[in-house]
């Protein structure tokens, strides 16, 4: 589980540097340029994801709780919601005015959905860790930026595009899950 913990730590640190140590990040931007500094953090986050995936796959299956029998079914429904929320962060339609932090809410829904379907320690560390990270991120953003200024609503056509893209991404992710395992649909 060392790889999983290391990946999670890098993920958290990579995301929180800008909020918790803005001087460090702005210093890197000034010294290296904004693009290269972003590139360094981008590489760190990719490394963190690779470590989390490798660590999760290599972790022993230590059962902490038995997920409910309906957990996998609700997981699949919630994954549609999670993907739609993640995509909403890039949408230009009317739906983007519905809530603040749609991508972070998507991460929380993703985490909760997976905890409904998995009761092992590695799942708790991975999905719980990402869910807690998203909650803390929202709090830090809210404290740093204050009251939310809703973006201007865009055209309905952008909302249709958002929903279609979300459905396609869900199918692709489900297909990848079936291919590399475990199948999100059981069996």
Secondary structure, DSSP 8 states (H G I E B T S, - for coil): -HHHHHHHHHHHHHHHHHHH-HHHHHHHHHHH-HHHHHHHHHHHHHHHHHHHHHHHHHS---B-S---TTHHHHHHHHHHHHHHHHHHTT--SSGGGS-S-HHHHHHHHHHHHHHHH--BHHHIIIIIHHHHHHHHHHHHHHHHH-S--------HHHHHHHHHHHHHHHHHHHHHHHHHS--TT--
